[in-house]
Amino acid sequence: MYIIIVGGDEVGSRLGKELLASGHEVLVIERNAERCDHLTDELGSISLCGDGCEMAVLTKAGIARAGTFIAVTHEDDDNLAACQIAKQKFNVPRVIAKINSPKNEHIFAKLGIEHTVDVVGLVLEHIKEQAGISPLIHLLSLKDEGVEIVLLRVTKDLPIVGKPIKELLPDYAASPLLVRKGHPPVVCTPATVLETGDQFVFLIPSRDIELLRASLVGAGQGGK
């Protein structure tokens, strides 16, 4: 697949390297000439110096044959503009934008950019996971479907210990996927009983995830 990346900083550079290693054809558009030279030194002739929000630059990049377009600059305005052009003017099948400020996520969605990556949110989730602050860990957003894939680490202070999954999710339209009670993970059902140390993966509507998180954190803190 031919993939165009707008933004050649560390994120764009590493992404380009990973995609190349996976066998994709990649072009990184970067407006900073010095950074373009660095990309060429590091990755070879896969960079184009220019503004990824300009039609002429995108045309030169061969966007008409791109299967995926990814904007990962430090500016949300630039990422939004570049993705809108790619989607609306060139009909690129899949456009993905990095969101630097979570408050702008609704703007991207309103303007038709459904595939986004909230960098701040991902960092916060990782910190909470490492610090053990929340038993609920976000794994993946399926925004087109309006659902999230999450993992619950079952700790001894949660009221669900020793009870079937169906008692955890009665108030949420959630679907159990897997539970890890050792190696390997196994497919679970609503009747599967959760024990301390289990890792439970399930689907849940995006609208319900914060309510579930709050109830779990509250219950866990109350049990200490």
ABEGO torsion letter per residue (X at the ends): XBBBBBEABAAAAAAAAAAAAAGBBBBBBBABAAAAAAAAAAAEBABBBEBAABAAAAAAAGAAABABBBBABABAAAAAAAAAAAAAAAGBABBBBBBABAAAAAAAAAAGBABBBBAAAAAAAAAAAAAGABABBBABBBAAAGBBBBBBBBBAABAABGBBAAAAAAABBBBBABBBAEOBBBBBBAABBBBBGBBBBBBBBAAAAAAAAAAAAAAAAAAX
